[in-house]
Amino acid sequence: MKILVTGSGGMLASALAELLEREHRVSALSRKEFDITDVSSVRKNILRVSPQVIVNCAAYTKVDKAEEERSEAFLINAEGPRNLAAVCRKLGARLIHISTDFVFDGKKSVPYKEEARPYPLSVYGMSKLQGEKNVQDETTDFIIIRTSWLYGRGKDNFVKKVASLARKRKDLPVVYDQIGTPTYTGDLSTAIMNLLDKPPGIYHFSNEGVASWYDFAHAIVEEMKKGGMKMRLEALRPILTEEYPAPAKRPAYSVLDKSKYKRITGEAIPHWRESLSRYVAEELWRRR
Ligand SMILES: NC(=O)c1ccc[n+]([C@@H]2O[C@H](COP(=O)([O-])OP(=O)(O)OC[C@H]3O[C@@H](n4cnc5c(N)ncnc54)[C@H](OP(=O)(O)O)[C@@H]3O)[C@@H](O)[C@H]2O)c1
């Protein structure tokens, strides 16, 4: 299959392109080569590559900054996917678009199914939800994958931040009243590959299991100890969201129900704790 991946400089796109290249012809284009907000660049690049599938990993992902950069967030997260979807429809290509658990308000206490009513709390969440709607307005051959708490090779992420702070500080406060599921970009990439030819629609995908940010940080510190990493950290301190104010409101509970993905692909999903161990072993310590 010929596949075009957008936002290739990003964390997910780089893991995805590497995986897809083993079985497919992949054009992974960076923001410089392919700006999804530029209608003529979108048309030109898609016609040139002529892909059967486009995976849109390009996004505005600065959740807090989006509160003050509303129009930029909407331009990239809502208008960009619309541009891609419109050209996909004309060309008969499929669009796989990545979205987020932040489209939900987190008021539930059981995992969110695909048909649950979205109600974003932040500008970032609103812009991503508008992107989902725009894709569905423009084309019927779409797959929207909502995912959560991504980490992986490349960009600074929560794992790297905790590892770095644990080396420098004795005490580390971490929020324990936001519950979700960490997701390894390697596993999400496999899921995207498994969905390439599956029926169109919205799918939820994260790793299995549930954690607070505190639990996630605790597991990262455990992995550091297991790997013999030196650290100054003496205590991880659980704190409430209100003790760590941030410009953007986050859902208190955003666990995703993955039963549709598992039913349609027939694939099992690794638990987040196993994937974290794998990531730390494969990626982090390799560069010590
Ligand atoms: N990270 C998470 O925790 C998380 C959680 C749930 C869902 N998601 C979703 O997962 C997807 C991938 O996220 P990620 O963490 O891999 O994001 P990322 O590392 O921030 O990568 C996004 C990429 O998109 C590029 N980009 C921005 N504007 C663009 C434009 N106009 N045209 C083309 N490329 C553009 C960025 O380039 P520059 O860096 O040059 O701007 C960057 O390389 C996104 O849709 C995100 O909303 C992420």
The ligand as an SDF file (V2000), in Angstrom:
LIG
                    3D

 48 52  0  0  0  0  0  0  0  0999 V2000
    0.9460   13.5620   22.9710 N   0  0  0  0  0  0  0  0  0  0  0  0
   -0.1250   13.1000   23.5960 C   0  0  0  0  0  0  0  0  0  0  0  0
   -0.1140   12.8590   24.8180 O   0  0  0  0  0  0  0  0  0  0  0  0
   -1.4000   12.8300   22.8310 C   0  0  0  0  0  0  0  0  0  0  0  0
   -2.4950   12.2930   23.5080 C   0  0  0  0  0  0  0  0  0  0  0  0
   -3.6710   12.0160   22.7950 C   0  0  0  0  0  0  0  0  0  0  0  0
   -3.7350   12.2780   21.4380 C   0  0  0  0  0  0  0  0  0  0  0  0
   -2.6540   12.8220   20.8110 N   0  0  0  0  0  0  0  0  0  0  0  0
   -2.7600   13.0850   19.3710 C   0  0  0  0  0  0  0  0  0  0  0  0
   -1.8410   12.2350   18.7080 O   0  0  0  0  0  0  0  0  0  0  0  0
   -1.3470   12.8630   17.5340 C   0  0  0  0  0  0  0  0  0  0  0  0
    0.1720   12.8230   17.5160 C   0  0  0  0  0  0  0  0  0  0  0  0
    0.6530   13.5110   18.6570 O   0  0  0  0  0  0  0  0  0  0  0  0
    2.2200   13.6790   18.9500 P   0  0  0  0  0  0  0  0  0  0  0  0
    2.3530   13.6900   20.4380 O   0  0  0  0  0  0  0  0  0  0  0  0
    2.9980   12.7470   18.1200 O   0  0  0  0  0  0  0  0  0  0  0  0
    2.4110   15.1710   18.4500 O   0  0  0  0  0  0  0  0  0  0  0  0
    3.7810   15.9760   18.1940 P   0  0  0  0  0  0  0  0  0  0  0  0
    4.9560   15.2010   18.6400 O   0  0  0  0  0  0  0  0  0  0  0  0
    3.5410   17.3450   18.7600 O   0  0  0  0  0  0  0  0  0  0  0  0
    3.8180   16.0460   16.6230 O   0  0  0  0  0  0  0  0  0  0  0  0
    2.9550   16.8430   15.8670 C   0  0  0  0  0  0  0  0  0  0  0  0
    3.6910   17.1740   14.5960 C   0  0  0  0  0  0  0  0  0  0  0  0
    2.8020   17.9220   13.7690 O   0  0  0  0  0  0  0  0  0  0  0  0
    3.5630   18.9480   13.1650 C   0  0  0  0  0  0  0  0  0  0  0  0
    2.6990   20.0330   12.7090 N   0  0  0  0  0  0  0  0  0  0  0  0
    2.1830   21.0600   13.4210 C   0  0  0  0  0  0  0  0  0  0  0  0
    1.4800   21.8590   12.6090 N   0  0  0  0  0  0  0  0  0  0  0  0
    1.5570   21.3330   11.3720 C   0  0  0  0  0  0  0  0  0  0  0  0
    1.0510   21.7160   10.1060 C   0  0  0  0  0  0  0  0  0  0  0  0
    0.3250   22.8250    9.9520 N   0  0  0  0  0  0  0  0  0  0  0  0
    1.3160   20.9380    9.0290 N   0  0  0  0  0  0  0  0  0  0  0  0
    2.0660   19.8200    9.1570 C   0  0  0  0  0  0  0  0  0  0  0  0
    2.6010   19.4200   10.3220 N   0  0  0  0  0  0  0  0  0  0  0  0
    2.3350   20.1590   11.4230 C   0  0  0  0  0  0  0  0  0  0  0  0
    4.5130   19.3990   14.2540 C   0  0  0  0  0  0  0  0  0  0  0  0
    5.5860   20.1220   13.6910 O   0  0  0  0  0  0  0  0  0  0  0  0
    6.3040   21.2930   14.5720 P   0  0  0  0  0  0  0  0  0  0  0  0
    6.8370   20.5880   15.7810 O   0  0  0  0  0  0  0  0  0  0  0  0
    7.3220   21.8120   13.6340 O   0  0  0  0  0  0  0  0  0  0  0  0
    5.2130   22.2660   14.9150 O   0  0  0  0  0  0  0  0  0  0  0  0
    4.9400   18.0490   14.8230 C   0  0  0  0  0  0  0  0  0  0  0  0
    6.0230   17.5100   14.0950 O   0  0  0  0  0  0  0  0  0  0  0  0
   -1.9580   14.2560   17.5120 C   0  0  0  0  0  0  0  0  0  0  0  0
   -3.1030   14.2520   16.7120 O   0  0  0  0  0  0  0  0  0  0  0  0
   -2.3580   14.4880   18.9560 C   0  0  0  0  0  0  0  0  0  0  0  0
   -3.4330   15.3970   19.0580 O   0  0  0  0  0  0  0  0  0  0  0  0
   -1.4920   13.0940   21.4680 C   0  0  0  0  0  0  0  0  0  0  0  0
  1  2  1  0
  2  3  2  0
  2  4  1  0
  4  5  1  0
  4 48  2  0
  5  6  2  0
  6  7  1  0
  7  8  2  0
  8  9  1  0
  8 48  1  0
  9 10  1  0
  9 46  1  0
 10 11  1  0
 11 12  1  0
 11 44  1  0
 12 13  1  0
 13 14  1  0
 14 15  2  0
 14 16  1  0
 14 17  1  0
 17 18  1  0
 18 19  2  0
 18 20  1  0
 18 21  1  0
 21 22  1  0
 22 23  1  0
 23 24  1  0
 23 42  1  0
 24 25  1  0
 25 26  1  0
 25 36  1  0
 26 27  1  0
 26 35  1  0
 27 28  2  0
 28 29  1  0
 29 30  1  0
 29 35  2  0
 30 31  1  0
 30 32  2  0
 32 33  1  0
 33 34  2  0
 34 35  1  0
 36 37  1  0
 36 42  1  0
 37 38  1  0
 38 39  2  0
 38 40  1  0
 38 41  1  0
 42 43  1  0
 44 45  1  0
 44 46  1  0
 46 47  1  0
M  CHG  2   8   1  16  -1
M  END
$$$$
